[in-house]
C-alpha cells in the first residue's frame, strides 16, 4: 500500500512522550500516515530534534503550530495533551466530522458527579463525555467500532482494570487494595522535584497513600464502590512500566479453577491481553519488563490457601498500552482497520 492510499493522522502534543510514541507507532503503520505533528513550543523545529530515534522515519518533518493545523486534512486526530487542554480541540474536530482518539482525561468519565469528585469542578463540555467511548478495546471493542470519539485511558487505570475487571464481572471482589509501582516516564517530559528521574532513581517513594485520580476509571469500568478500593502509588526506579498488585478480599470462598474460569472468557482471543502461566513460579506474577515497548498487557494471580484472599498482578508499558498504543488500537477500530495494525511490535527483553 502506498502513502497516497493511507489515511491521514494529525498528532497533537507530538513533542511529549506519549505523542512521540504515537509517532513511533505511526511510522510503521500500514494504513495511517502522519499529516502533521503539532507542538506550540517546538513549532518549525525538526521532529527528530526532540525524538532522535525517529530521524530516519521523519527526516524532513517539522512541528506545526496549533493555529496552522486545523485545516490540515485528517481522517483521525490524536490528542496527547494535558488534562483540561483537549476538550476545545475535540469540539473543533468533531464539528469538522473528524474522528478523535484522545489521550487525556477530558472525556474519560461518563458520570458528571464522578468527574466533579475526582477532578475538582464541573466538566466544561459534558456533551462530549456522552459521545465518547472509554478507550479500552478489551472492554469496549464493539462500541469503539461505531464511535467517532474514543477517550484516553489512564495508564494506572488501564493496568488496574485489566487485572480486576474479570473478577468484578464475576462478582468476586469484596475489597481490593491496590498498589501501583510506576516508572518515571509517567511524570511526563517536564522535570519536577518529585518526578524527575535523577531524584527518584534508586528510591521507592509512596506519593499517593490511598487515592489517585485514575481510581475513578476503575470505579466506572469495574462497577466497584469507592469504599471497596484503595490505590496506593509508588514511584519506582524504572523509566517505563506499571505493575499493579491488588490484595483482594473475595466475596466468597473459591478454589483456583474458579479464578481461571473468571479470567479466561474475557482474555480469550484478545490480541494484546494475556494471562501469565501458572508455572514456572517466577513468571506467574508479571513483571513490566516482559511487555516493554509493546502494546501487551499481562495479568497473573495467586490464591491464598484459605480461598478467601487473592493477589492479582498486572503489568503494562505505561506509554504503550497505557497511552499511545491503546489510542492507536482505538483509532484502528474507529477507522475499520485491523485492530492490530501498527501494533505488532514485540517487547524488548532484557530491558
Secondary structure, 3 states (H helix, E strand, C coil): CCHHHCEEEEEECCCCHHHHHHHHHHHCCCCEEEEEEECCCCCCCEHHHHCHHHCCCCCCCEEECHHHCCCCCCCEEEECCCCCCCHHHHHHHHHCCCEEEECCCCCCCCCHHHHHHHHCCCCCCHHHHHHCECCCHHHHHHHHCCCCEECCCCHHHHHHHHHHHHHHHCCCEEEEEEEEEECHHHHCCCCCCCCCHHHHCCCCEEEECCCCCCHHHHHHHHCCCHHHEEEEEEECCCCCCEEEEEEEEECCCCCHHHHHHHHHHHHCCCCCEEECCCCCHHHCCCCHHHCCCCCCEEEEEEECCCCCEEEEEEEECCCHHHHHHHHHHHHHHHHCCCCCCCCCCCCCCCC
